[in-house]
Amino acid sequence: MYKRGHLGVALLTLAPITFWLLSTGSPVFGALVVGTVLYLAMLPDVDHRVPGIPHRGPTHSLLFAVVVGAVFAGAASLVEPVLSIAVPGGVSMVAFGFLLGFGSVVAHLLGDVITPAGVNFLWPYPRTWSLYLTGADSTVWNWGLFVLGVFAMAGAVALAVQGAAI
């Protein structure tokens, strides 16, 4: 998947979460989640720029998602005592940070698992999973996922706002 497709998959995965956050009166968290996940949408592809790390190797795994989640949880643990913001759903800020980092990487992996090259979720275990739906360079799929993601996000926001007005 290319960047446009990954952004679309991220928006698709974010739509129900955004709906929930907006519906529960947490627009700031909604904006934070959407902004962070979209910003990190291409993070696993850092392997293109790091010598010695193969593409779709360690950065395209659940282990990497856990590491990124742990980094976000660590940052949240430093920020929590200073800001003391109530996280929606009664989740601790540390857990929220972990889920945000972990989910950002998983959204990317979902975009890559539909390609023939697949994803090695359990790296370093040598097995790749693929749904074999489309090549990563498919213009139709990349644009299609992007447009679908934009519409899903717009629908989630519209429904949440409409529900808030009722």
Residue frames relative to the residue before (quaternion, step in Angstrom):
aa qw qx qy qz dx dy dz
M 1.0000 0.0000 0.0000 0.0000 0.00 0.00 0.00
Y 0.3318 -0.7209 0.5729 0.2048 3.53 -1.12 0.72
K 0.7703 -0.3936 0.2292 0.4462 3.57 -1.30 0.21
R 0.6556 0.5209 -0.3252 0.4395 3.60 0.84 -0.91
G 0.6648 0.4981 -0.2961 0.4715 3.58 0.96 -0.85
H 0.6501 0.5083 -0.3158 0.4683 3.58 1.00 -0.82
L 0.6261 0.5162 -0.3410 0.4746 3.59 1.02 -0.72
G 0.6435 0.5279 -0.3167 0.4550 3.57 1.02 -0.79
V 0.6538 0.4933 -0.3096 0.4831 3.57 0.94 -0.87
A 0.6305 0.5268 -0.3338 0.4621 3.59 0.99 -0.80
L 0.6627 0.4947 -0.3077 0.4706 3.60 0.92 -0.86
L 0.6316 0.5311 -0.3308 0.4578 3.59 1.01 -0.77
T 0.6971 0.4509 -0.2812 0.4813 3.58 0.90 -0.85
L 0.6692 0.5133 -0.2915 0.4514 3.58 1.14 -0.61
A 0.5332 0.6760 -0.4079 0.3038 3.60 1.06 -0.64
P 0.7192 0.4144 -0.2976 0.4717 3.68 0.67 -0.87
I 0.6214 0.5318 -0.3414 0.4631 3.59 1.08 -0.67
T 0.6495 0.5090 -0.3071 0.4740 3.57 0.98 -0.86
F 0.6142 0.5392 -0.3425 0.4634 3.58 0.99 -0.82
W 0.6714 0.4986 -0.2973 0.4606 3.58 0.85 -0.98
L 0.6830 0.4898 -0.3003 0.4510 3.60 0.84 -0.94
L 0.6695 0.4770 -0.3043 0.4812 3.60 0.97 -0.79
S 0.6608 0.5235 -0.3018 0.4452 3.58 0.99 -0.84
T 0.7166 0.4135 -0.2485 0.5038 3.57 1.11 -0.61
G 0.5795 -0.6364 0.3573 0.3626 3.56 1.25 0.35
S 0.5584 0.5954 -0.3926 0.4236 3.57 1.07 0.71
P 0.0289 0.8466 -0.5311 0.0214 3.61 0.65 1.03
V 0.6019 0.5572 -0.3674 0.4384 3.61 1.09 -0.58
F 0.6637 0.4718 -0.3009 0.4964 3.57 0.96 -0.84
G 0.6014 0.5598 -0.3538 0.4469 3.58 1.05 -0.70
A 0.6816 0.4731 -0.2801 0.4828 3.57 0.90 -0.95
L 0.6338 0.5370 -0.3249 0.4521 3.58 1.02 -0.80
V 0.6706 0.4959 -0.2949 0.4663 3.57 0.90 -0.94
V 0.6756 0.4894 -0.3007 0.4622 3.60 0.79 -0.99
G 0.6773 0.5026 -0.2974 0.4475 3.59 0.82 -0.94
T 0.6799 0.4955 -0.2906 0.4558 3.56 0.92 -0.91
V 0.6846 0.4800 -0.2992 0.4598 3.58 0.82 -0.95
L 0.6602 0.4877 -0.3204 0.4730 3.61 0.94 -0.76
Y 0.6306 0.5306 -0.3303 0.4601 3.59 1.03 -0.76
L 0.7539 0.3850 -0.1947 0.4955 3.57 1.00 -0.86
A 0.3341 0.7978 -0.4628 0.1942 3.59 1.27 0.02
M 0.7720 0.3312 -0.1816 0.5112 3.59 1.04 -0.67
L 0.3023 0.8024 -0.4786 0.1888 3.61 1.25 0.12
P 0.6740 0.4892 -0.3444 0.4333 3.68 0.74 -0.79
D 0.6416 0.5243 -0.3362 0.4478 3.61 1.14 -0.42
V 0.3329 0.7234 -0.5160 0.3156 3.57 1.25 0.38
D 0.5407 0.6421 -0.3873 0.3813 3.57 1.23 -0.46
H 0.5548 0.5912 -0.3954 0.4316 3.61 1.22 -0.31
R 0.7612 0.3904 -0.1818 0.4848 3.56 1.13 -0.69
V 0.6619 0.4711 -0.3120 0.4926 3.60 1.25 -0.04
P 0.3807 -0.7426 0.5013 0.2287 3.58 -0.50 1.16
G 0.7955 0.3206 -0.2419 0.4538 3.54 -1.07 0.81
I 0.6661 0.4290 -0.3141 0.5231 3.59 1.25 -0.13
P 0.3433 -0.7608 0.5086 0.2114 3.60 -0.55 1.10
H 0.5502 -0.5985 0.4618 0.3548 3.55 -1.16 0.64
R 0.8309 0.1016 -0.1638 0.5219 3.51 -1.03 1.00
G 0.4085 0.6636 -0.4962 0.3828 3.51 1.06 0.90
P 0.8678 -0.0137 0.0104 0.4967 3.59 -0.79 -1.00
T 0.6784 0.4965 -0.3134 0.4416 3.63 1.00 -0.66
H 0.6830 0.4051 -0.2783 0.5404 3.57 1.28 -0.09
S 0.5338 0.6079 -0.4009 0.4299 3.56 0.89 0.98
L 0.6158 -0.5300 0.4298 0.3940 3.52 -1.32 0.26
L 0.5645 0.5837 -0.3821 0.4411 3.58 1.16 -0.53
F 0.6546 0.4901 -0.3075 0.4866 3.59 0.94 -0.86
A 0.6218 0.5341 -0.3409 0.4603 3.60 1.01 -0.76
V 0.6482 0.5054 -0.3135 0.4755 3.59 1.01 -0.80
V 0.6407 0.5207 -0.3268 0.4599 3.61 0.97 -0.83
V 0.6636 0.4816 -0.3051 0.4843 3.59 0.88 -0.91
G 0.6292 0.5287 -0.3258 0.4674 3.58 0.99 -0.79
A 0.6598 0.5073 -0.3048 0.4630 3.58 0.97 -0.86
V 0.6198 0.5273 -0.3388 0.4723 3.59 1.04 -0.73
F 0.6729 0.4819 -0.2917 0.4795 3.58 0.93 -0.89
A 0.6303 0.5191 -0.3330 0.4716 3.60 1.03 -0.74
G 0.6411 0.5233 -0.3162 0.4638 3.57 1.01 -0.80
A 0.6490 0.4991 -0.3130 0.4814 3.57 0.97 -0.84
A 0.6490 0.5185 -0.3141 0.4595 3.58 0.98 -0.83
S 0.6407 0.5263 -0.3356 0.4472 3.60 1.01 -0.73
L 0.6469 0.4974 -0.3157 0.4842 3.58 1.17 -0.53
V 0.7009 0.4723 -0.2562 0.4692 3.56 1.07 -0.79
E 0.5818 0.6470 -0.3612 0.3353 3.58 1.03 -0.81
P 0.7011 0.4562 -0.3128 0.4500 3.66 0.74 -0.84
V 0.6631 0.5123 -0.2992 0.4565 3.57 1.13 -0.63
L 0.7823 0.3482 -0.1715 0.4872 3.59 0.85 -0.97
S 0.0284 -0.8425 0.5305 0.0897 3.58 1.05 -0.81
I 0.1895 0.7773 -0.5585 0.2191 3.52 0.64 1.25
A 0.4177 -0.6893 0.5298 0.2642 3.56 -0.99 0.83
V 0.2633 -0.7641 0.5737 0.1330 3.55 -0.69 1.13
P 0.5388 -0.6396 0.4335 0.3356 3.62 -0.91 0.84
G 0.7997 0.3045 -0.2282 0.4644 3.54 -1.16 0.63
G 0.5282 -0.6621 0.3988 0.3515 3.58 1.23 0.19
V 0.4178 0.6973 -0.4724 0.3407 3.58 1.25 0.36
S 0.4913 -0.6420 0.4881 0.3291 3.59 -1.01 0.70
M 0.6133 -0.5575 0.4082 0.3827 3.54 -1.19 0.51
V 0.6163 0.5442 -0.3406 0.4561 3.60 1.08 -0.68
A 0.6620 0.4821 -0.3020 0.4880 3.60 0.93 -0.87
F 0.6228 0.5381 -0.3301 0.4623 3.56 1.02 -0.80
G 0.6513 0.5155 -0.3073 0.4644 3.58 0.95 -0.90
F 0.6462 0.5161 -0.3207 0.4617 3.56 0.94 -0.88
L 0.6836 0.4932 -0.2898 0.4533 3.58 0.81 -1.01
L 0.6333 0.5342 -0.3307 0.4519 3.58 1.03 -0.73
G 0.6940 0.4591 -0.2775 0.4802 3.59 0.86 -0.92
F 0.6565 0.5128 -0.2977 0.4662 3.56 0.92 -0.96
G 0.6933 0.4962 -0.2742 0.4448 3.57 0.83 -1.00
S 0.6014 0.5660 -0.3573 0.4363 3.58 1.08 -0.67
V 0.6834 0.4612 -0.2818 0.4908 3.58 0.94 -0.88
V 0.6453 0.5268 -0.3298 0.4442 3.60 0.91 -0.85
A 0.6055 0.5478 -0.3595 0.4517 3.62 1.02 -0.71
H 0.6438 0.5063 -0.3191 0.4768 3.59 1.00 -0.78
L 0.6562 0.5211 -0.3130 0.4472 3.58 0.92 -0.89
L 0.6127 0.5496 -0.3450 0.4512 3.59 1.07 -0.71
G 0.6489 0.5088 -0.3177 0.4681 3.58 1.07 -0.67
D 0.7144 0.4544 -0.2611 0.4636 3.57 1.01 -0.72
V 0.6088 0.5801 -0.3681 0.3965 3.60 1.08 -0.55
I 0.6287 0.5412 -0.3518 0.4337 3.62 1.15 -0.32
T 0.6195 0.5383 -0.3410 0.4586 3.59 1.28 -0.18
P 0.6479 -0.5375 0.3650 0.3976 3.61 -1.18 0.44
A 0.6242 0.5429 -0.3508 0.4389 3.62 1.06 -0.64
G 0.2562 -0.8312 0.4645 0.1663 3.57 1.20 -0.52
V 0.4209 -0.6707 0.5560 0.2526 3.51 -1.38 -0.32
N 0.3036 -0.7168 0.5998 0.1852 3.54 -1.10 0.78
F 0.2043 -0.8339 0.5043 0.0922 3.57 0.35 1.30
L 0.7881 0.3378 -0.1516 0.4917 3.58 0.93 -0.92
W 0.1293 0.8044 -0.5651 0.1298 3.59 1.11 0.62
P 0.5632 -0.1227 -0.8172 0.0036 1.72 -1.97 1.55
Y 0.3719 0.7030 -0.5119 0.3247 3.59 1.23 0.18
P 0.3731 -0.7973 0.4349 0.1898 3.61 -0.59 1.13
R 0.4745 0.6311 -0.4939 0.3641 3.59 0.43 1.19
T 0.1767 -0.7802 0.5949 0.0780 3.53 -0.94 0.97
W 0.2131 -0.7574 0.6062 0.1163 3.55 -1.05 0.84
S 0.0677 0.7898 -0.6053 0.0725 3.55 -1.01 0.86
L 0.3366 -0.7230 0.5678 0.2039 3.55 -1.14 0.71
Y 0.3025 -0.8055 0.4676 0.2023 3.59 1.33 -0.11
L 0.3113 0.7808 -0.4950 0.2199 3.62 0.92 0.80
T 0.8078 -0.0979 0.1157 0.5696 3.58 0.95 -0.81
G 0.5390 -0.5838 0.4872 0.3623 3.53 -1.27 0.37
A 0.6178 -0.5729 0.3935 0.3678 3.57 -1.15 0.59
D 0.7220 0.4550 -0.2425 0.4613 3.58 1.11 -0.65
S 0.3868 0.7431 -0.4729 0.2732 3.61 1.21 0.19
T 0.3855 -0.7302 0.5228 0.2117 3.55 -0.61 1.17
V 0.6390 0.5389 -0.3237 0.4433 3.57 0.96 -0.87
W 0.7093 0.4478 -0.2711 0.4721 3.61 0.81 -0.95
N 0.6535 0.5134 -0.3282 0.4491 3.60 0.91 -0.84
W 0.6940 0.4380 -0.2727 0.5022 3.59 0.88 -0.92
G 0.6363 0.5503 -0.3300 0.4283 3.57 0.97 -0.83
L 0.6734 0.4769 -0.2916 0.4838 3.58 0.91 -0.90
F 0.6357 0.5290 -0.3327 0.4532 3.57 1.02 -0.76
V 0.6780 0.4782 -0.2899 0.4771 3.58 0.85 -0.97
L 0.6400 0.5203 -0.3200 0.4660 3.59 0.96 -0.84
G 0.6579 0.5130 -0.2992 0.4631 3.59 1.00 -0.84
V 0.6396 0.5139 -0.3216 0.4726 3.57 0.98 -0.83
F 0.6798 0.4795 -0.2926 0.4715 3.59 0.90 -0.90
A 0.6344 0.5201 -0.3364 0.4624 3.60 0.98 -0.76
M 0.6688 0.4898 -0.3003 0.4719 3.58 0.93 -0.87
A 0.6449 0.5108 -0.3222 0.4684 3.59 0.96 -0.85
G 0.6494 0.5153 -0.3099 0.4655 3.58 0.99 -0.81
A 0.6518 0.5159 -0.3146 0.4582 3.58 0.96 -0.87
V 0.6607 0.4910 -0.3040 0.4795 3.58 0.95 -0.86
A 0.6675 0.5090 -0.3075 0.4481 3.59 0.88 -0.93
L 0.6683 0.4974 -0.2967 0.4668 3.58 0.95 -0.85
A 0.6575 0.5046 -0.3118 0.4646 3.57 0.98 -0.82
V 0.6634 0.4881 -0.3054 0.4779 3.58 0.95 -0.85
Q 0.6446 0.5161 -0.3194 0.4649 3.57 0.96 -0.83
G 0.6567 0.5125 -0.3007 0.4644 3.56 0.98 -0.84
A 0.6444 0.5243 -0.3136 0.4598 3.56 1.08 -0.75
A 0.6764 0.5003 -0.2854 0.4590 3.57 1.14 -0.68
I 0.5994 0.5893 -0.3646 0.4007 3.60 1.19 -0.44
